Amino acid sequence: MTKKLKLLLIFTILACWNLPEAHAQEALKPRPSPLEMVTMKYEDTYVKITYGRPHKRGRNIFGDLLPYGEVWRTGANEATEITITGTVKLGEHQVKPGTYTLFSIPEKDHWTIILNSELGQWGAYNYNAKLDVIRFDVPTSTTEEVYEPFTIEFEQKANSAELVMMWDNTKVAIPLEFM
């Protein structure tokens, strides 16, 4: 073996030696928009939402970071997913049990809420409106508190709840009724 070939082989082995460590270090870094999950249960029906939780970080959110009129993944990173184990009424629409992607289209005075049947999406880059299960509008309101992280919560009542989404000083509340 020539001296050049031996050196090339040694450098290749050394370069490959550090690859797993570099990937492990990258995997240990916290995501800027951490994964979050919220759940609620009413009788036999369980609802779970999994989403990436972006933070404001001094940015103008609605109309700037999130342009009005454009489909949004309703969070960060992977598109938000909602799992429902029993039939519910979301807004005025009956939704069968299943897992759906939850998209939204923010506007200044309302958001369009979308449940889509295509799962496993990154962002809204490949959003396909032909796969929408339901689509409806909900009004926005202004909060006194500024929400630094995008926040999804359930506000449970007797046999209903509100699925509430808040970010910056904007809030939407989606009626959720258990059937």
C-alpha positions as CSV (number, residue, x, y, z in Angstrom):
1,M,0.0,0.0,0.0
2,T,1.3,3.4,-0.9
3,K,2.0,6.0,1.8
4,K,-0.7,8.3,0.3
5,L,-3.3,5.5,0.4
6,K,-2.4,4.7,4.0
7,L,-2.8,8.3,5.1
8,L,-6.1,8.6,3.2
9,L,-7.4,5.4,5.0
10,I,-6.3,6.7,8.4
11,F,-8.0,10.1,7.8
12,T,-11.2,8.4,6.6
13,I,-11.3,6.1,9.7
14,L,-10.7,9.1,12.0
15,A,-13.4,11.2,10.3
16,C,-15.9,8.3,10.6
17,W,-14.9,7.7,14.2
18,N,-16.3,11.1,15.3
19,L,-19.6,11.0,13.3
20,P,-21.7,9.1,15.9
21,E,-20.5,11.5,18.6
22,A,-21.4,14.5,16.5
23,H,-24.9,13.2,15.8
24,A,-25.4,12.3,19.5
25,Q,-24.4,15.8,20.5
26,E,-26.8,17.3,18.0
27,A,-29.6,15.1,19.2
28,L,-29.1,16.2,22.8
29,K,-29.6,19.9,21.9
30,P,-33.0,21.2,23.0
31,R,-35.3,22.2,20.2
32,P,-36.0,26.0,20.1
33,S,-39.7,25.0,19.8
34,P,-40.1,22.0,22.1
35,L,-42.7,19.3,21.6
36,E,-45.8,19.7,23.8
37,M,-48.9,17.5,24.4
38,V,-52.2,18.5,26.0
39,T,-55.0,16.0,26.8
40,M,-58.4,15.8,28.2
41,K,-61.0,13.1,28.9
42,Y,-64.7,13.2,29.2
43,E,-66.4,9.8,30.0
44,D,-65.0,7.4,27.3
45,T,-63.7,10.1,24.9
46,Y,-60.1,11.1,25.1
47,V,-58.6,14.1,23.1
48,K,-54.9,14.6,22.7
49,I,-53.1,17.3,20.8
50,T,-49.4,17.1,20.0
51,Y,-47.6,20.3,18.7
52,G,-44.4,22.1,18.5
53,R,-44.4,25.1,20.9
54,P,-42.8,28.1,19.3
55,H,-41.9,31.2,21.3
56,K,-42.4,34.9,20.5
57,R,-38.8,35.9,21.2
58,G,-39.4,39.6,20.5
59,R,-40.9,38.9,17.1
60,N,-44.1,40.3,15.6
61,I,-46.2,37.2,15.3
62,F,-49.5,37.7,13.4
63,G,-49.4,39.4,10.1
64,D,-45.5,39.2,10.1
65,L,-43.9,35.9,11.2
66,L,-47.3,34.3,10.4
67,P,-48.7,36.1,7.4
68,Y,-52.4,36.6,7.4
69,G,-54.3,34.4,4.9
70,E,-51.7,31.6,4.8
71,V,-52.0,28.0,6.0
72,W,-50.1,27.4,9.2
73,R,-49.1,24.2,10.9
74,T,-50.7,25.5,14.2
75,G,-47.4,25.3,16.0
76,A,-43.8,24.7,15.0
77,N,-41.8,21.8,13.4
78,E,-44.0,18.9,12.6
79,A,-47.7,19.8,11.8
80,T,-49.9,19.7,14.9
81,E,-51.9,16.5,15.3
82,I,-55.2,15.9,17.2
83,T,-56.4,12.4,18.2
84,I,-60.0,11.9,19.2
85,T,-61.2,8.5,20.5
86,G,-65.0,9.2,20.3
87,T,-67.3,11.2,18.1
88,V,-67.2,15.0,19.0
89,K,-68.6,18.2,17.7
90,L,-65.9,20.7,16.8
91,G,-67.3,24.1,16.1
92,E,-70.5,23.0,14.3
93,H,-69.0,19.9,12.7
94,Q,-69.3,16.3,13.8
95,V,-65.9,14.6,13.9
96,K,-65.5,10.8,13.9
97,P,-62.8,9.2,16.1
98,G,-59.3,9.3,14.5
99,T,-56.1,11.3,14.3
100,Y,-56.0,14.4,12.1
101,T,-53.6,17.2,11.3
102,L,-54.7,20.5,12.7
103,F,-54.0,23.4,10.4
104,S,-55.2,27.0,10.7
105,I,-55.3,30.1,8.6
106,P,-54.8,33.2,10.9
107,E,-56.6,36.4,9.9
108,K,-56.8,39.6,11.9
109,D,-60.4,39.0,13.2
110,H,-60.7,35.2,12.8
111,W,-58.9,32.0,12.1
112,T,-60.0,29.3,9.8
113,I,-59.6,25.9,11.6
114,I,-58.8,22.9,9.4
115,L,-58.7,19.2,10.2
116,N,-56.9,17.3,7.5
117,S,-56.6,13.6,7.0
118,E,-52.9,13.5,5.9
119,L,-50.6,12.7,8.9
120,G,-46.8,12.9,9.4
121,Q,-46.3,16.3,7.7
122,W,-43.5,18.7,8.4
123,G,-44.9,22.2,8.5
124,A,-47.6,23.1,6.0
125,Y,-45.4,22.9,3.0
126,N,-47.2,19.9,1.4
127,Y,-50.7,20.9,2.7
128,N,-53.4,19.4,0.4
129,A,-56.8,21.0,0.8
130,K,-58.4,18.1,-1.0
131,L,-57.7,16.0,2.1
132,D,-59.6,18.4,4.5
133,V,-62.1,16.7,6.7
134,I,-63.6,19.9,8.1
135,R,-63.0,23.6,7.8
136,F,-64.6,26.5,9.7
137,D,-64.0,29.9,11.1
138,V,-63.6,31.1,14.8
139,P,-63.3,34.7,15.9
140,T,-60.1,36.0,17.5
141,S,-60.0,37.9,20.8
142,T,-57.3,39.9,22.5
143,T,-55.8,38.8,25.7
144,E,-54.5,41.1,28.5
145,E,-51.5,38.8,29.0
146,V,-48.9,38.3,26.3
147,Y,-48.3,34.6,25.7
148,E,-44.5,34.2,25.0
149,P,-44.9,30.5,23.9
150,F,-47.7,29.4,21.6
151,T,-50.1,27.7,24.0
152,I,-52.9,25.2,23.5
153,E,-55.2,24.3,26.4
154,F,-58.6,22.8,27.1
155,E,-61.1,24.6,29.2
156,Q,-63.5,21.9,30.3
157,K,-67.1,22.4,31.2
158,A,-69.8,19.8,31.9
159,N,-70.2,17.8,28.7
160,S,-68.2,20.3,26.6
161,A,-65.0,22.2,26.5
162,E,-63.2,24.9,24.6
163,L,-60.0,24.1,22.8
164,V,-58.1,27.4,23.3
165,M,-55.1,28.6,21.4
166,M,-53.1,31.6,22.5
167,W,-50.0,33.4,21.3
168,D,-48.7,36.9,21.8
169,N,-52.0,38.7,22.7
170,T,-54.2,36.7,20.4
171,K,-56.7,34.0,21.5
172,V,-59.1,31.7,19.7
173,A,-61.5,29.4,21.4
174,I,-63.0,26.4,19.5
175,P,-66.2,24.9,20.9
176,L,-65.8,21.2,21.6
177,E,-68.9,19.1,22.5
178,F,-68.9,15.4,23.4
179,M,-71.5,13.3,21.7
